Amino acid sequence: MTERAPVSTPLALVRETIARTCKIARREPEDVTLIAVSKTRSAEDILPLLEQGQRVFGENRVQEAQAKWPELRESFPDSELHLIGQLQSNKAEDAAELFDCIHALDRPSLVKALGKAFDKTGRRVPCFVQVDVGDEKQKGGCPVAELPALLKLAREADIPLRGLMSLPPADIEPAPFFALLGKLAMDHGLADLSMGMSGDYETAIMLGATHVRVGTALFGPRN
Ligand SMILES: *Cc1c(COP(=O)(O)O)cnc(C)c1O
């Protein structure tokens, strides 16, 4: 009789890696949320992950998420949807209605728009403030120097703040940027850190990430 090897899906491998890294970092795997980044993926690509028990997903476009998720959520009502991409102020209300968490709060005009959207929809969605740790203006994110003022505005607007998020520069060792984000969160009394993607989530976990945003390692390369 031949024994069959256990099926190792990409999801199982990523979960194993998270568990192994947490052990080294002396952290509990439950304290790290895996966000499966499903931007550009079809419902058929996403379904197998839902069937394997993954429940937290990240999308970067409001319209794309509106097209895909209402139907998926009928079958999996306990799934949780995070907006990880830039948000235009005129989409704030749509975002408030659809998402369970928003990761890219990065400017005063968006604080204002989200505050209004939360009042109007009656949903106060937890937010991460995106910080431009690498000083790269094109990716969005609040400049480090402007973070205290933005956090103050967000608190005044009654926006539930979960933590800080960053997208460090590509092709440079990310660890110093993760460490900086961790320090900023600690300085401002914020608990959660959304950092780390397919190429660097282990490093991010070692440096305190509570939310890792992983796409390619789960779904394969994007076109
Ligand atoms: C696409 C994306 C990710 C996932 O990147 P992978 O390298 O595919 O894991 C994470 N965070 C943000 C903000 C993204 O836009």
The ligand as a Gaussian input file, in Angstrom:
#p B3LYP/6-31G(d) Opt

LIG

0 1
 C       -0.539000      43.645000      -3.659000
 C       -0.291000      44.063000      -2.282000
 C        0.196000      43.161000      -1.315000
 C        0.548000      41.713000      -1.629000
 O        1.742000      41.617000      -2.317000
 P        2.399000      40.184000      -2.664000
 O        3.813000      40.534000      -2.957000
 O        1.658000      39.651000      -3.824000
 O        2.266000      39.341000      -1.461000
 C        0.352000      43.623000      -0.025000
 N        0.052000      44.889000       0.330000
 C       -0.419000      45.785000      -0.571000
 C       -0.729000      47.163000      -0.115000
 C       -0.598000      45.404000      -1.888000
 O       -1.062000      46.305000      -2.773000

